Amino acid sequence: MGTRVLGASKAWALGVVDVGLIVLSHCENPAKNEAIDFLEKIFLGEINAKIPVTGFIGAYHILTRYLKVEKEQAKTELLKTLELRHPSLISDVSVDHAITALKNAVRFKVEGWDGYLISLADSLGASIIYTIDRKLARVKHLSIVIPISRRTLQEYYQWIEEKLKDRCHTKI
């Protein structure tokens, strides 16, 4: 179905939110405001999407390990969202989802987490995955929607590049 950038109109088809958008909305970075706006639209019912709570565990890992956010800060920020206990947050990860996730990862040549998102979307009858990962476009039966503007995403990737450079230089 291809990759799209989310426009101003409301999205009504059911979607599943990838971990990258959770990360972007929970730490200081050039895409934070757009990511927060996107999640806010879900919480206000303007976008019909489910957010796997397992994504918050993955986000904690990415925030603390790769982006070097302090553990206490990452925990505090992620808990602010989780403790809303919003109905869009879903917590079911069954053995069947894990099995299908691994099969999807191989079939579509994607990471295991992406295989899980495909499995979850299929089981929920969702037709969209909201992500910042263009690799998911190879999954032809789902629409991949990137709710962050191209310009902001470019700024984010430059920011990441600089952050990783700084990390490498501090290790030397």
C-alpha positions as CSV (number, residue, x, y, z in Angstrom):
1,M,0.0,0.0,0.0
2,G,3.0,2.3,0.3
3,T,4.4,4.9,2.6
4,R,2.5,8.1,3.4
5,V,3.0,11.2,5.6
6,L,-0.1,11.8,7.8
7,G,-1.9,14.9,6.6
8,A,-4.3,17.2,8.4
9,S,-7.4,15.0,7.9
10,K,-8.4,12.6,10.6
11,A,-7.3,9.0,10.1
12,W,-10.1,6.5,10.8
13,A,-8.7,3.2,9.7
14,L,-7.2,1.2,12.6
15,G,-3.5,1.5,13.0
16,V,-0.7,0.2,15.3
17,V,2.0,2.5,16.7
18,D,5.7,1.5,16.4
19,V,8.2,2.0,19.2
20,G,10.1,4.8,17.4
21,L,7.2,7.2,17.9
22,I,7.1,6.4,21.6
23,V,10.8,7.1,21.8
24,L,10.5,10.4,19.8
25,S,7.7,11.6,22.1
26,H,9.6,10.9,25.4
27,C,12.9,12.6,25.0
28,E,14.3,15.9,23.8
29,N,14.9,15.8,20.1
30,P,13.9,17.7,16.9
31,A,10.8,15.5,16.4
32,K,9.4,15.5,19.9
33,N,6.6,18.0,19.4
34,E,5.3,16.3,16.2
35,A,5.5,12.9,18.0
36,I,3.6,14.3,21.0
37,D,1.0,15.9,18.7
38,F,0.5,12.5,17.0
39,L,0.0,10.6,20.3
40,E,-2.3,13.3,21.5
41,K,-4.5,12.8,18.4
42,I,-4.7,9.1,19.3
43,F,-5.7,9.9,22.9
44,L,-8.3,12.5,21.8
45,G,-9.8,9.9,19.4
46,E,-8.8,11.8,16.2
47,I,-6.7,8.9,15.1
48,N,-7.8,5.3,15.5
49,A,-4.7,3.5,16.7
50,K,-3.5,1.0,19.3
51,I,-0.2,1.4,21.1
52,P,1.4,-1.8,22.3
53,V,2.5,-1.4,26.0
54,T,5.5,-3.6,25.1
55,G,6.7,-0.6,23.0
56,F,7.3,1.3,26.2
57,I,9.7,-1.3,27.4
58,G,11.5,-1.2,24.1
59,A,11.5,2.6,24.2
60,Y,13.1,2.5,27.7
61,H,15.9,0.4,26.2
62,I,16.4,2.7,23.3
63,L,16.2,5.8,25.4
64,T,18.7,4.6,28.0
65,R,21.1,2.5,26.0
66,Y,21.3,4.4,22.7
67,L,20.2,7.9,23.4
68,K,21.8,8.0,26.8
69,V,18.8,9.4,28.6
70,E,19.1,9.0,32.4
71,K,17.3,5.9,33.5
72,E,15.2,7.8,36.1
73,Q,14.2,10.4,33.5
74,A,13.3,7.8,30.9
75,K,11.2,5.9,33.5
76,T,9.4,9.0,34.7
77,E,8.6,10.2,31.1
78,L,7.3,6.8,30.0
79,L,5.2,6.3,33.1
80,K,3.5,9.6,32.6
81,T,2.0,8.1,29.4
82,L,1.4,4.6,30.6
83,E,-0.3,5.7,33.8
84,L,-3.0,7.4,31.7
85,R,-4.2,3.8,31.1
86,H,-5.8,5.0,27.9
87,P,-7.9,2.4,26.0
88,S,-5.5,2.8,23.0
89,L,-2.8,1.1,25.1
90,I,-3.0,-2.7,24.5
91,S,-1.1,-5.2,26.5
92,D,-1.7,-8.6,24.9
93,V,1.3,-10.5,23.6
94,S,0.3,-14.1,23.1
95,V,2.5,-17.0,22.3
96,D,0.7,-17.1,18.9
97,H,1.7,-13.4,18.3
98,A,5.4,-14.3,19.1
99,I,5.3,-17.3,16.7
100,T,3.7,-15.2,14.0
101,A,6.2,-12.3,14.7
102,L,9.2,-14.5,14.1
103,K,7.6,-16.0,10.9
104,N,6.8,-12.5,9.7
105,A,10.4,-11.3,10.4
106,V,11.8,-13.9,8.1
107,R,9.0,-13.7,5.5
108,F,9.2,-9.9,5.1
109,K,13.0,-9.6,5.9
110,V,12.3,-7.2,8.9
111,E,13.4,-7.1,12.5
112,G,11.6,-9.4,15.1
113,W,9.8,-6.4,16.6
114,D,8.5,-5.3,13.2
115,G,7.3,-8.9,12.6
116,Y,5.3,-8.5,15.9
117,L,3.8,-5.3,14.7
118,I,2.6,-7.0,11.5
119,S,1.2,-9.9,13.5
120,L,-0.6,-7.5,15.9
121,A,-2.0,-5.4,13.0
122,D,-3.2,-8.5,11.3
123,S,-4.9,-9.9,14.4
124,L,-6.6,-6.5,15.2
125,G,-7.7,-6.1,11.6
126,A,-5.6,-2.9,11.4
127,S,-4.5,-1.7,8.0
128,I,-1.9,0.9,9.1
129,I,1.4,0.8,11.0
130,Y,2.4,4.3,12.2
131,T,6.2,4.3,12.2
132,I,9.4,6.2,11.3
133,D,10.8,3.0,9.7
134,R,10.6,3.1,5.9
135,K,11.7,-0.6,5.7
136,L,8.2,-1.7,6.7
137,A,7.0,-0.5,3.3
138,R,7.9,-4.0,2.0
139,V,4.8,-5.3,3.8
140,K,2.4,-4.7,0.9
141,H,-0.9,-5.6,2.7
142,L,-0.4,-2.8,5.2
143,S,-0.1,1.0,4.8
144,I,2.9,2.5,6.4
145,V,2.2,6.0,7.7
146,I,5.0,8.3,8.9
147,P,3.3,10.9,11.1
148,I,6.4,13.1,11.3
149,S,7.2,15.6,8.5
150,R,10.1,14.8,6.2
151,R,11.9,17.9,7.2
152,T,11.6,17.2,10.9
153,L,12.6,13.5,10.3
154,Q,15.7,14.7,8.5
155,E,16.6,17.0,11.4
156,Y,16.0,14.1,13.8
157,Y,18.3,11.8,11.8
158,Q,21.0,14.5,11.8
159,W,20.6,14.9,15.5
160,I,21.0,11.1,16.0
161,E,24.1,11.1,13.8
162,E,25.6,13.9,15.9
163,K,24.6,12.2,19.2
164,L,26.2,8.9,18.0
165,K,29.4,10.8,16.9
166,D,29.6,12.4,20.3
167,R,29.3,8.9,21.9
168,C,32.1,7.5,19.8
169,H,34.4,10.4,20.6
170,T,33.8,10.2,24.3
171,K,34.8,6.5,24.3
172,I,38.2,7.3,22.7
